Amino acid sequence: MPKLHQHERSRLRLLSILLIVIAVAALALMGWREVTVRRGVYASILEGRGVATARELDSFFGPISEQLAVIRSWGEQGALELTDRTALDQRFVPIIKSYDWASEVAIAGQDGLEYRLVAAGEDFESTLVQSGSFILHNSEWYEGALEPDAAQSGWSIAPGESGAKGSPFYASAAWVEPTGSNPQRVVALGISRVALDALIESFSVTEGGMMAVVSLEAGISWHMPSLGPQFTQADAEEVLHATDQPRLLLAEALYASTHTNGPARHYRFRFAGQNWWGWRGPLATGDGTRELMLLLPQADLSDRLMTTTSPLTYGLLLLFGICVVMLVRTTQGLRGRLERMTGAATHSQASEEELRTLIDSGEGDHLEFKSTLRWNLRENRPGKEIELSWMKTVVAFLNTEGGTLFVGVDDAGRIVGCSPDGFRNADKYLLHVNNLLQRHIGVEFSRYLRYDLRPIEDEKVLVVDVFPSDDPVFLRNDDDDLFYVRIGPASRKLSLRKTLEYLKDFENR
């Protein structure tokens, strides 16, 4: 497809840029409601729900953390009578009575000491084993509190044991006794099912969402309303090699939260073919190592976004429609103009009268005559220099604004025809033309060339239409690649320096 002239290209480029800018602006404004307003609403909902849920967690676990710190300090100071069950009951019964969430106190030590106080309605049941049972040592809260990182953070949380006397959740802390052989001990506060259910009920989690408490030391505790009113514990290894949907969701959300740009606490990600929104923020409870993650499917959030179509939306749709119509009409207009240009420049299919008129106009910037294709009329022999001469013109036209070459017409406009070149027929002639073009110019540039033998005054003349190339073209002559351009009515070979300068501006010509 030929190029337009430079001034035509400039005008069309400006018009195209203008239309594209208008269309892009319309699309950008249409997307504004989705990208800015909708995301802003989602972010606001997430922020509100996240802050509210974090506040509920802090208000619930804050007293637990404080009470664990008090008990731990008693143990570190040697103030706990760990050999006297009655004394231990007197210390811990008031604690269970003081807090609605407390259902149990348990202490276990490396020396085999085990103490347990469990609320049984209005009464309390306690046991004290001073050596040898090691039953509580198998509890997750015991092992979790003895982890090095957990000891540094002060306390850890772990799921409880099943059974009538077991609490559904425990918070535990460890210390080292200051006397004797300095055994390490762990205290656990059991959280009642009623208190835990009330806490879960207070969370701002949608039916299809999830909330999770993330701790580098204690792993991840998560809750999904769709799976029932309970917390589930998972460590990093389980999440990393997850196979079930909740843990896979956690893994995807954790990955997305670490790849969020900017300081915003909310982010968006995809999971199981759906869009999800996540919020991640620190919890004040403890030493700052715990964070809350709130994960909500976009479908749940969309229920809150029940806005009607505004006049701005209708205006943007109208503007976009106008731009589409203008682009279509402009494209059709440009195509028509280009086809008219192509038709006007395609002389290889013109009538004899039109060709004769063109020849009579004489050589110029876009028109050149060559007497023969390969025959040197002065020396009466075939000559390669003759072949290179007309191909220089083709290359020059390709590298500038195109043009038309007549082979079989001398400089004065007299018809010589193709007979001096000595081909047996027109097919042999055109085959030789094709071979020369491929060998010396390249088959990749054939789309810019149209040529044919046309009858003029009882002779056949080769008419070659050349359109401007999108890429620079060189004439291959033995081991040399020569660069030609059209300057006025002549084809000029450029020096290496001039060629490099010309090529720098080639894309902008």
Order of alpha helices (4+ residues) and beta strands (2+ residues): alpha-alpha-alpha-beta-beta-beta-alpha-alpha-beta-beta-beta-alpha-beta-beta-beta-alpha-alpha-beta-beta-beta-alpha-alpha-alpha-beta-beta-beta-alpha-beta-alpha-beta-beta-beta-beta-beta-beta-alpha
